Amino acid sequence: MSWLVFPIAALLEIAGCFAFWAWWRGAAVGWLALGVVALLGFAAVLATAPVAQAGRAFAAYGGVYIAASLGWMWLVERVRPDGADLVGAALCLAGAAVIVLTPR
């Protein structure tokens, strides 16, 4: 289950930020409430990351967040990532794996 922490956190953070983004651009105030709930969920989920140091957890999460953001762009915003997006995301995920999986 620990491998689900970062993707779930990313989904909650992106959804929360997107809700604020939508509200700022004229969506109903209910979007703001959804954003707050999603961002609180994000913080709660990320706090359970199976990494001993918060800084390492946040650094590794950053790589997953970048890849998930491109997935959001594709699935929700209907803009397909290009080759540079995919290479960049792969590099970020590789970096996240090094941070999390390297024995210490």
Secondary structure as GFF3:
##gff-version 3
##sequence-region A 1 104
A	DSSP	three_ten_helix	2	4	.	.	.	ID=ss1
A	DSSP	alpha_helix	5	24	.	.	.	ID=ss2
A	DSSP	alpha_helix	30	46	.	.	.	ID=ss3
A	DSSP	alpha_helix	54	75	.	.	.	ID=ss4
A	DSSP	alpha_helix	83	101	.	.	.	ID=ss5
###
